[in-house]
């Protein structure tokens, strides 16, 4: 995408009014906005699912491991990045807990919905692969503290993606784990974009 208007809007650099005006003139941003909205609407429409055994304990272990890795530092940026990762995990866990409290008839995705979600996941993974080919080399050009922060953030996201994929291997039609995986993939994509913008 050659126009960065949509990214500025998503990152909060542009208010909604400015972006709406820009979107009337920019087809790229208009398409990106509506594609993102369609994906989020689709994610919200997914049914909740049956509980997946041991997912909570794995997430809790990862939170415990992450908290032991936090180092004391005066640099407020380091605290902000780590806090953002913890908030991301807490929101994900909150969504999982909330979803598990609402029972549905089956809690599983229909085959057609599952194919759509898998297609969206593949699109995110393809975009992430392209972004990684540019962002990873640029990561080493950042100052050391910032580089370490972004590496930690990417490792945390990668761990959550791996846990989701492990859980989905046992229960591929699990709606809320699919939703959590999509959120993690989106977070990784946005993090890689941030790295490219900083270089």
ABEGO torsion letter per residue (X at the ends): XABAAAAAAAAGABBAAAAAAAAAABAAAAAAAAAAAAAAAAAAABBBBBBBBGAAAAAAAAAAAAAAABBBBABAAAAAAAAAAAAAAAAAAAAAAAAAABBBAAGBBBAAAAAAAAAAAAAAAAAAAAAAAAAAAAAAABBAAAAAAAAAAAAAAAAAAAAAAAAAAABAABAAAAAAAAAAAAAAAAAAAAAAAAX
